[in-house]
Amino acid sequence: MDAESDLLTPLRRYWGYSTFRPLQERIVRSLLAGHDTCVVMPTGGGKSLCYQLPAVVSDGTAVVISPLIALMQDQAAQLAQMGIPAAVLNSTLSDGEQSSVMKRARDGAYRLLYVSPERIARADTTGWLQQVPVAFFAIDEAHCISEWGHEFRPEYRQLNKLRAKFPDRPIAAFTASATRHVRHDILAQLQLRDPDKYIASFYRPNLRYLVRECSGLEQMELLVSALRSYSGSNVIVYSPTINRVEETVDFLGDHDIAAVGYHGKMGSEERRRNQERWMSDEVRVLVGTIAFGLGINKAAVRAVIHLSLPKSIEQYYQEAGRAGRDGLSADCVLLWQKKDAGLLGFFANQITDAAERERAWERYRIIREFVESRRCRHRQICGHFGEAAKWENCGACDVCGSAADWMTVPGKSAAFPEKKSRPQVSLALSAVNAEVREHLREWRRITAKEQGVPAYIVLHDATLDEICRVRPASITDLLSVSGIGERKADTYGHGILGVLRRYRDNGVARV
């Protein structure tokens, strides 16, 4: 068996993919060769597979360090569905559960072990971790280690002890949004040794950036117009405060637009329930603070709408980038008000540390320039991350001539009347039978509820769409569908085929 098929075999068996995305195979091979690695890959580029696949084919356990409890739990659940032993070690577990995970980790029972940076910082962690057969360390959200990053977390500084305590183990750093300055800081802080560096393009041509300064009343009118134009599609609305989240959900309800909220002061059960209602397409619109979306794995989001000025380009790129991860056209809309800028300035002045205050003002200056400049939005974003744009006019932002019909509020003039709208790619691909798709979605929702997992862990949207296109009639046919590995086919194959068979025989698919 040649080297290429050595990786393609587990890729097909566990993930159900027959090819790698750009850079993935090279990153996997770097880790398997024992090299330190730094990866900058935008949201939706497939970062998690870059450390999960080498963990599956390595001897030992990959230790994944992530600050996001929900993401850790979801990834471990997804891996379990694929037949890959993984575990989470964090504060949500009881003392007995933590002891059990630690013992099994020492015994080499897991391919992947997810831990928080706070856990690594604890004095008692190094001792037991040195008894674990560690293959390599993967550090997610690595920009958090840099004071120049937009989400600096002091506990990440403790990760520099990994090099001293595990001098012979490779360390891989992953981030979706890091400027050149932050990338250099990551390498220095983690003491990476002659690392392989992989930086994917920050240009996402399927995304359309639409920016509009507006008054408060106009903003809500535009929001209603936008959501009506995306009717039947999944949309994320980012709101600046908890109060605004609740007010916006109520306002949309008054306009017959169903939406759920998500913010930090909700009970964890209500947050989980609202997120799952949105993930399973029961409700298409989710209004949340920036607490929502970290690690969210939903590909078919047609629009991300911000109702205030983000604090940095990095934050905006990361949040807006949750749109269009399925590769189809999607809109990234920023409806901002002058008062947003004043608020950002106020918060920057509250920072007592002089260096951090200066960095906050620099982020403010750059995001203000982004929204007020008449330069291509895609060019500005790529340039911010150190990537030279190869075009003058992207055709996919408001500056370069693209506009949305809904941006003309009745009684008001269009923001850019001389520009033509770009046709949106329909949510339902032409080859996809919408009725079959809805039957499969309902089967997925019921199955996920029975198993107590989010719907996307059962089947991703893109996989569900391909099932509709292919219409498999056997398990063998199903295994040809991208995203269906052996374990998925074994677990869900008969259920999926049953829905398709009942629809084919009766024109209806009872679930």
Rosetta blueprint (number, residue, H / E / L):
1 M L
2 D L
3 A H
4 E H
5 S H
6 D H
7 L H
8 L H
9 T H
10 P H
11 L H
12 R H
13 R H
14 Y H
15 W H
16 G L
17 Y L
18 S L
19 T L
20 F L
21 R L
22 P L
23 L L
24 Q H
25 E H
26 R H
27 I H
28 V H
29 R H
30 S H
31 L H
32 L H
33 A L
34 G L
35 H L
36 D L
37 T E
38 C E
39 V E
40 V E
41 M L
42 P L
43 T L
44 G L
45 G L
46 G L
47 K H
48 S H
49 L H
50 C H
51 Y H
52 Q H
53 L H
54 P H
55 A H
56 V H
57 V H
58 S L
59 D L
60 G L
61 T E
62 A E
63 V E
64 V E
65 I E
66 S L
67 P L
68 L L
69 I H
70 A H
71 L H
72 M H
73 Q H
74 D H
75 Q H
76 A H
77 A H
78 Q H
79 L H
80 A H
81 Q H
82 M L
83 G L
84 I L
85 P L
86 A E
87 A E
88 V E
89 L E
90 N L
91 S L
92 T L
93 L L
94 S L
95 D H
96 G H
97 E H
98 Q H
99 S H
100 S H
101 V H
102 M H
103 K H
104 R H
105 A H
106 R H
107 D L
108 G L
109 A L
110 Y L
111 R L
112 L E
113 L E
114 Y E
115 V E
116 S L
117 P H
118 E H
119 R H
120 I H
121 A H
122 R L
123 A L
124 D L
125 T H
126 T H
127 G H
128 W H
129 L H
130 Q L
131 Q L
132 V L
133 P L
134 V E
135 A E
136 F E
137 F E
138 A E
139 I E
140 D L
141 E L
142 A H
143 H H
144 C H
145 I H
146 S L
147 E L
148 W L
149 G L
150 H L
151 E L
152 F L
153 R L
154 P H
155 E H
156 Y H
157 R H
158 Q H
159 L H
160 N H
161 K H
162 L H
163 R H
164 A H
165 K H
166 F L
167 P L
168 D L
169 R L
170 P L
171 I E
172 A E
173 A E
174 F E
175 T E
176 A L
177 S L
178 A L
179 T L
180 R H
181 H H
182 V H
183 R H
184 H H
185 D H
186 I H
187 L H
188 A H
189 Q H
190 L L
191 Q L
192 L L
193 R L
194 D L
195 P L
196 D E
197 K E
198 Y E
199 I E
200 A L
201 S L
202 F L
203 Y L
204 R L
205 P L
206 N L
207 L E
208 R E
209 Y E
210 L E
211 V E
212 R E
213 E E
214 C L
215 S L
216 G H
217 L H
218 E H
219 Q H
220 M H
221 E H
222 L H
223 L H
224 V H
225 S H
226 A H
227 L H
228 R H
229 S H
230 Y L
231 S L
232 G L
233 S L
234 N E
235 V E
236 I E
237 V E
238 Y E
239 S L
240 P L
241 T L
242 I H
243 N H
244 R H
245 V H
246 E H
247 E H
248 T H
249 V H
250 D H
251 F H
252 L H
253 G H
254 D H
255 H L
256 D L
257 I L
258 A L
259 A E
260 V E
261 G E
262 Y E
263 H L
264 G L
265 K L
266 M L
267 G L
268 S H
269 E H
270 E H
271 R H
272 R H
273 R H
274 N H
275 Q H
276 E H
277 R H
278 W H
279 M H
280 S L
281 D L
282 E L
283 V L
284 R L
285 V E
286 L E
287 V E
288 G E
289 T L
290 I L
291 A L
292 F L
293 G L
294 L L
295 G L
296 I L
297 N L
298 K L
299 A L
300 A L
301 V E
302 R E
303 A E
304 V E
305 I E
306 H E
307 L L
308 S L
309 L L
310 P L
311 K L
312 S L
313 I H
314 E H
315 Q H
316 Y H
317 Y H
318 Q H
319 E H
320 A H
321 G L
322 R L
323 A L
324 G L
325 R L
326 D L
327 G L
328 L L
329 S L
330 A E
331 D E
332 C E
333 V E
334 L E
335 L E
336 W E
337 Q L
338 K H
339 K H
340 D H
341 A H
342 G H
343 L H
344 L H
345 G H
346 F H
347 F H
348 A H
349 N H
350 Q L
351 I L
352 T L
353 D L
354 A H
355 A H
356 E H
357 R H
358 E H
359 R H
360 A H
361 W H
362 E H
363 R H
364 Y H
365 R H
366 I H
367 I H
368 R H
369 E H
370 F H
371 V H
372 E H
373 S L
374 R L
375 R L
376 C L
377 R H
378 H H
379 R H
380 Q H
381 I H
382 C H
383 G H
384 H H
385 F L
386 G L
387 E L
388 A L
389 A L
390 K L
391 W L
392 E L
393 N L
394 C L
395 G L
396 A L
397 C E
398 D L
399 V L
400 C L
401 G L
402 S E
403 A E
404 A L
405 D H
406 W H
407 M H
408 T L
409 V L
410 P L
411 G L
412 K L
413 S L
414 A L
415 A L
416 F L
417 P L
418 E L
419 K L
420 K E
421 S E
422 R L
423 P L
424 Q L
425 V L
426 S L
427 L L
428 A L
429 L L
430 S L
431 A L
432 V L
433 N L
434 A H
435 E H
436 V H
437 R H
438 E H
439 H H
440 L H
441 R H
442 E H
443 W H
444 R H
445 R H
446 I H
447 T H
448 A H
449 K H
450 E H
451 Q H
452 G L
453 V L
454 P L
455 A H
456 Y H
457 I H
458 V H
459 L L
460 H L
461 D H
462 A H
463 T H
464 L H
465 D H
466 E H
467 I H
468 C H
469 R H
470 V H
471 R L
472 P L
473 A L
474 S L
475 I H
476 T H
477 D H
478 L H
479 L L
480 S L
481 V L
482 S L
483 G L
484 I L
485 G L
486 E H
487 R H
488 K H
489 A H
490 D H
491 T H
492 Y H
493 G H
494 H H
495 G H
496 I H
497 L H
498 G H
499 V H
500 L H
501 R H
502 R H
503 Y H
504 R H
505 D H
506 N H
507 G L
508 V L
509 A L
510 R L
511 V L
